[in-house]
């Protein structure tokens, strides 16, 4: 679908984004939404007060679960990167995943992989997916 320009710069950029096939954005949003649901699930399973989570953002939930030691530090760090990526897409119309290449994806053994060593955005998404969403689901 092709949209007509409205004269509003920000809105026109938004419409341009809708025209683009942006699989990376779609994957990031899907992973982020699923992880957010998993944070809610973990909080409930660990007996945290449901009201302390209601209406709170991803970062708040993540910090609360980390402070209560309900998720390991390496997973927490991966989820912080995921949230930075989601926020980048949400707040910058021309955000590129390469902007977080200085981030490090952590493995359960504590070792990490510098994102700049990954050869493509798809590879970065695959690592974020495997080392956040899948591991989070196992808690």
Contact map, one row per residue, 1 for C-alpha under 8 A:
1110000000000000001000000000000000000000000000000000000000000000000000000000000000000000000000000000000000000000000000000000000000000000000
1111000000000000001000000000000000000000000000000000000000000000000000000000000000000000000000000000000000000000000000000000000000000000000
1111100000000011001000000000000000000000000000000000000000000000000000000000000000000000000000000000000000000000000000000000000000000000000
0111110000000000000000000000000000000000000000000000000000000000000000000000000000000000000000000000000000000000000000000000000000000000000
0011111100010000000000000000000000000000000000000000000000000000000000000000000000000000000000000000000000000000000000000000000000000000000
0001111110110000000000000000000000000000000000000000000000000000000000000000000000000000000000000000000000000000000000000000000000000000000
0000111110010000000000000000000000000000000000000000000000000000000000000000000000000000000000000000000000000000000000000000000000000000000
0000111111110000000000000000000000000000000000000000000000000000000000000000000000000000000000000000000000000000000000000000000000000000000
0000011111111000000000000000000000000000000000000000000000000000000000000000000000000000000000000000000000000000000000000000000000000000000
0000000111111100000000000000000000000000000000000000000000000000000000000000000000000000000000000000000000000000000000000000000000000000000
0000010111111110000000000000000000000000000000000000000000000000000000000000000000000000000000000000000000000000000000000000000000000000000
0000111111111111000000000000000000000000000000000000000000000000000000000000000000000000000000000000000000000000000000000000000000000000000
0000000011111111100000000000000000000000000000000000000000000000000000000000000000000000000010000000000000000000000000000000000000000000000
0000000001111111110000000000000000000000000000000000000000000000000000000000000000000000000010000000000000000000000000000000000000000000000
0010000000111111111000000000000000000000000000000000000000000000000000000000000000000000000000000000000000000000000000000000000000000000000
0010000000011111111100000000000000000000000000000000000000000000000000000000000000000000000000000000000000000000000000000000000000000000000
0000000000001111111101000000000000000000000000000000000000000000000000000000000000000000000010000000000000000000000000000000000000000000000
0000000000000111111110000000000000000000000000000000000000000000000000000000000000000000000000000000000000000000000000000000000000000000000
1110000000000011111110000000000000000000000000000000000000000000000000000000000000000000000000000000000000000000000000000000000000000000000
0000000000000001111111000000000000000000000000000000000000000000000000000000000000000000000000000000000000000000000000000000000000000000000
0000000000000000011111100000000000000000000000000000000000000000000000000000000000000000000000000000000000000000000000000000000000000000000
0000000000000000100111111100000000000000000000000000000000000000000000000000000000000000000000000000000000000000000000000000000000000000000
0000000000000000000011111110000000000000000000000000000000000000000000000000000000000000000000000000000000000000000000000000000000000000000
0000000000000000000001111111000000000000000000000000000000000000000000000000000000000000000000000000000000000000000000001100100000000000000
0000000000000000000001111111100000000000000000000000000000000000000000000000000000000000100000000000000000000000000000000000000000000000000
0000000000000000000001111111110000000000000000000000000000000000000000000000000000000000000000000000000000000000000000000000000000000000000
0000000000000000000000111111111000000000000000000000000000000000000000000000000000000000000000000000000000000000000000000000100000000000000
0000000000000000000000011111111100000000000000000000000000000000000000000000000001001100000000000000000000000000000000000000100000000000000
0000000000000000000000001111111110000000000000000000000000000000000000000000000000000100000000000000000000000000000000000000000000000000000
0000000000000000000000000111111111000000000000000000000000000000000000000000000000000000000000000000000000000000000000000000000000000000000
0000000000000000000000000011111111100000000000000000000000000000000000000000000000000000000000000000000000000000000000000000000010001000000
0000000000000000000000000001111111110000000000000000000000000000000000000000000001100100000000000000000000000000000000000000000000000000000
0000000000000000000000000000111111111000000000000000000000000000000000000000000000000000000000000000000000000000000000000000000000000000000
0000000000000000000000000000011111111100000000000000000000000000000000000000000000000000000000000000000000000000000000000000000000001000000
0000000000000000000000000000001111111110000000000000000000000000000000000000000000000000000000000000000000000000000000000000000000011001000
0000000000000000000000000000000111111111000000000000000001000000000000000000000000000000000000000000000000000000000000000000000000000000000
0000000000000000000000000000000011111111100000000000000000000000000000000000000000000000000000000000000000000000000000000000000000000000000
0000000000000000000000000000000001111111110000000000000000000000000000000000000000000000000000000000000000000000000000000000000000000001100
0000000000000000000000000000000000111111111000000000000000001100100000000000000000000000000000000000000000000000000000000000000000000001000
0000000000000000000000000000000000011111111100000000100000001000000000000000000000000000000000000000000000000000000000000000000000000000000
0000000000000000000000000000000000001111111110000000000000000000000000000000000000000000000000000000000000000000000000000000000000000000000
0000000000000000000000000000000000000111111111000000000000000000000001000000000000000000000000000000000000000000000000000000000000000000001
0000000000000000000000000000000000000011111111111100000000000000100000000000000000000000000000000000000000000000000000000000000000000000000
0000000000000000000000000000000000000001111111111100000000000000000000000000000000000000000000000000000000000000000000000000000000000000000
0000000000000000000000000000000000000000111111110000000000000000000000000000000000000000000000000000000000000000000000000000000000000000000
0000000000000000000000000000000000000000011111110000000000000000000001000000000000000000000000000000000000000000000000000000000000000000000
0000000000000000000000000000000000000000001111111000000000000000000000000000000000000000000000000000000000000000000000000000000000000000000
0000000000000000000000000000000000000000001111111101000000000000000000000000000000000000000000000000000000000000000000000000000000000000000
0000000000000000000000000000000000000000001100111111100000000000000000000000000000000000000000000000000000000000000000000000000000000000000
0000000000000000000000000000000000000000001100011111110000000000000000000000000000000000000000000000000000000000000000000000000000000000000
0000000000000000000000000000000000000000000000001111110000000000000000000000000000000000000000000000000000000000000000000000000000000000000
0000000000000000000000000000000000000000000000011111110100000000000000000000000000000000000000000000000000000000000000000000000000000000000
0000000000000000000000000000000000000001000000001111111100001000000000000000000000000000000000000000000000000000000000000000000000000000000
0000000000000000000000000000000000000000000000000111111100000000000000000000000000000000000000000000000000000000000000000000000000000000000
0000000000000000000000000000000000000000000000000000111110000000000000000000000000000000000000000000000000000000000000000000000000000000000
0000000000000000000000000000000000000000000000000001111111011000000000000000000000000000000000000000000000000000000000000000000000000000000
0000000000000000000000000000000000000000000000000000001111111000000000000000000000000000000000000000000000000000000000000000000000000000000
0000000000000000000000000000000000010000000000000000000111111100000000000000000000100000000000000000000000000000000000000000000000000000000
0000000000000000000000000000000000000000000000000000000011111110000000000000000100100000000000000000000000000000000000000000000000000000000
0000000000000000000000000000000000000000000000000000000111111111000000000000000000000000000000000000000000000000000000000000000000000000000
0000000000000000000000000000000000000011000000000000100111111111100000000000000000000000000000000000000000000000000000000000000000000000000
0000000000000000000000000000000000000010000000000000000001111111110000000001001100000000000000000000000000000000000000000000000000000000000
0000000000000000000000000000000000000000000000000000000000111111111000000000000000000000000000000000000000000000000000000000000000000000000
0000000000000000000000000000000000000000000000000000000000011111111100000000000000000000000000000000000000000000000000000000000000000000000
0000000000000000000000000000000000000010001000000000000000001111111111100000000000000000000000000000000000000000000000000000000000000000000
0000000000000000000000000000000000000000000000000000000000000111111111111001000000000000000000000000000000000000000000000000000000000000000
0000000000000000000000000000000000000000000000000000000000000011111111000000000000000000000000000000000000000000000000000000000000000000000
0000000000000000000000000000000000000000000000000000000000000001111111000000000000000000000000000000000000000000000000000000000000000000000
0000000000000000000000000000000000000000000000000000000000000000111111110000000000000000000000000000000000000000000000000000000000000000000
0000000000000000000000000000000000000000010001000000000000000000111111110000000000000000000000000000000000000000000000000000000000000000000
0000000000000000000000000000000000000000000000000000000000000000110011111011000000000000000000000000000000000000000000000000000000000000001
0000000000000000000000000000000000000000000000000000000000000000010011111111000000000000000000000000000000000000000000000000000000000000000
0000000000000000000000000000000000000000000000000000000000000000010000111111100000000000000000000000000000000000000000000000000000000000000
0000000000000000000000000000000000000000000000000000000000000000000000011111110000000000000000000000000001110100000000000000000000000000000
0000000000000000000000000000000000000000000000000000000000000000000000111111111000000000000000000000000001110000000000000000000000110011000
0000000000000000000000000000000000000000000000000000000000000100010000111111111100000000000000000000000000000000000000000000000000000000000
0000000000000000000000000000000000000000000000000000000000000000000000001111111110000000000000000000000011000000000000000000000000000000000
0000000000000000000000000000000000000000000000000000000000000000000000000111111111000000000000000000000111000000000000000000000100110000000
0000000000000000000000000000000000000000000000000000000000000100000000000011111111100000000000000000000000000000000000000000000000010000000
0000000000000000000000000000000000000000000000000000000000100100000000000001111111110000000000000000000000000000000000000000000000000000000
0000000000000000000000000000000000000000000000000000000000000000000000000000111111111000000000000001001010000000000000000000000000000000000
0000000000000000000000000001000100000000000000000000000000000000000000000000011111111100000000000000000000000000000000000000000100000000000
0000000000000000000000000000000100000000000000000000000001100000000000000000001111111110000000000000000000000000000000000000000000000000000
0000000000000000000000000000000000000000000000000000000000000000000000000000000111111111000000000000000000000000000000000000000000000000000
0000000000000000000000000001000000000000000000000000000000000000000000000000000011111111100000001001000000000000000000000000000000000000000
0000000000000000000000000001100100000000000000000000000000000000000000000000000001111111110000000000000000000000000000000000000000000000000
0000000000000000000000000000000000000000000000000000000000000000000000000000000000111111111000000000000000000000000000000000000000000000000
0000000000000000000000000000000000000000000000000000000000000000000000000000000000011111111100110000000000000000000000000000000000000000000
0000000000000000000000001000000000000000000000000000000000000000000000000000000000001111111111110000000000000000000000000000000000000000000
0000000000000000000000000000000000000000000000000000000000000000000000000000000000000111111110000000000000000000000000000000000000000000000
0000000000000000000000000000000000000000000000000000000000000000000000000000000000000011111110000000000000000000000000000000000000000000000
0000000000000000000000000000000000000000000000000000000000000000000000000000000000000001111111100000000000000000000000000000000000000000000
0000000000001100100000000000000000000000000000000000000000000000000000000000000000000000111111100000000000000000000000000000000000000000000
0000000000000000000000000000000000000000000000000000000000000000000000000000000000000000100111110000000000000000000000000000000000000000000
0000000000000000000000000000000000000000000000000000000000000000000000000000000000000001100111111010000000000000000000000000000000000000000
0000000000000000000000000000000000000000000000000000000000000000000000000000000000000001100001111110000000000000000000000000000000000000000
0000000000000000000000000000000000000000000000000000000000000000000000000000000000001000000000111111100000000000000000001000000000000000000
0000000000000000000000000000000000000000000000000000000000000000000000000000000000000000000000011111100000000000000100001000000000000000000
0000000000000000000000000000000000000000000000000000000000000000000000000000000000000000000000111111110000000000000000000000000000000000000
0000000000000000000000000000000000000000000000000000000000000000000000000000000010001000000000001111111000000000001000000000000000000000000
0000000000000000000000000000000000000000000000000000000000000000000000000000000000000000000000001111111100000000011100000000000000000000000
0000000000000000000000000000000000000000000000000000000000000000000000000000000000000000000000000011111100000000011100000000000000000000000
0000000000000000000000000000000000000000000000000000000000000000000000000000000010000000000000000001111110000000011100000000000000000000000
0000000000000000000000000000000000000000000000000000000000000000000000000000010000000000000000000000111111000001111000000000000000000000000
0000000000000000000000000000000000000000000000000000000000000000000000000000110010000000000000000000001111100001111000000000001100100000000
0000000000000000000000000000000000000000000000000000000000000000000000000110110000000000000000000000000111110111100000000000000000100000000
0000000000000000000000000000000000000000000000000000000000000000000000000110000000000000000000000000000011111111000000000000000000100000000
0000000000000000000000000000000000000000000000000000000000000000000000000110000000000000000000000000000001111110000000000000000000000000000
0000000000000000000000000000000000000000000000000000000000000000000000000000000000000000000000000000000000111110000000000000000000000000000
0000000000000000000000000000000000000000000000000000000000000000000000000100000000000000000000000000000001111111000000000000000000000000000
0000000000000000000000000000000000000000000000000000000000000000000000000000000000000000000000000000000001111111100000000000000000000000000
0000000000000000000000000000000000000000000000000000000000000000000000000000000000000000000000000000000111100111110000000000000000000000000
0000000000000000000000000000000000000000000000000000000000000000000000000000000000000000000000000000000111000011111010000000000000000000000
0000000000000000000000000000000000000000000000000000000000000000000000000000000000000000000000000000111110000001111111000000000000000000000
0000000000000000000000000000000000000000000000000000000000000000000000000000000000000000000000000001111110000000111111000001000000000000000
0000000000000000000000000000000000000000000000000000000000000000000000000000000000000000000000000100111000000000011111100000000000000000000
0000000000000000000000000000000000000000000000000000000000000000000000000000000000000000000000000000000000000000111111100000000000000000000
0000000000000000000000000000000000000000000000000000000000000000000000000000000000000000000000000000000000000000011111111011000000000000000
0000000000000000000000000000000000000000000000000000000000000000000000000000000000000000000000000000000000000000000111111011000000000000000
0000000000000000000000000000000000000000000000000000000000000000000000000000000000000000000000000000000000000000000001111111000000000000000
0000000000000000000000010000000000000000000000000000000000000000000000000000000000000000000000001100000000000000000001111111100000000000000
0000000000000000000000010000000000000000000000000000000000000000000000000000000000000000000000000000000000000000000000011111110000000000000
0000000000000000000000000000000000000000000000000000000000000000000000000000000000000000000000000000000000000000000001111111111000000000000
0000000000000000000000000000000000000000000000000000000000000000000000000000000000000000000000000000000000000000001001111111111100000000000
0000000000000000000000010011000000000000000000000000000000000000000000000000000000000000000000000000000000000000000000001111111110000000000
0000000000000000000000000000000000000000000000000000000000000000000000000000000000000000000000000000000000000000000000000111111111000000000
0000000000000000000000000000000000000000000000000000000000000000000000000000000000000000000000000000000010000000000000000011111111100000000
0000000000000000000000000000000000000000000000000000000000000000000000000000010001000000000000000000000010000000000000000001111111111000000
0000000000000000000000000000001000000000000000000000000000000000000000000000000000000000000000000000000000000000000000000000111111111100000
0000000000000000000000000000000000000000000000000000000000000000000000000000000000000000000000000000000000000000000000000000011111111110000
0000000000000000000000000000000000000000000000000000000000000000000000000010010000000000000000000000000011100000000000000000001111111110000
0000000000000000000000000000000000100000000000000000000000000000000000000010011000000000000000000000000000000000000000000000000111111111000
0000000000000000000000000000001001100000000000000000000000000000000000000000000000000000000000000000000000000000000000000000000111111111100
0000000000000000000000000000000000000000000000000000000000000000000000000000000000000000000000000000000000000000000000000000000011111111110
0000000000000000000000000000000000000000000000000000000000000000000000000010000000000000000000000000000000000000000000000000000001111111111
0000000000000000000000000000000000100110000000000000000000000000000000000010000000000000000000000000000000000000000000000000000000011111111
0000000000000000000000000000000000000100000000000000000000000000000000000000000000000000000000000000000000000000000000000000000000001111111
0000000000000000000000000000000000000000000000000000000000000000000000000000000000000000000000000000000000000000000000000000000000000111111
0000000000000000000000000000000000000000010000000000000000000000000000100000000000000000000000000000000000000000000000000000000000000011111
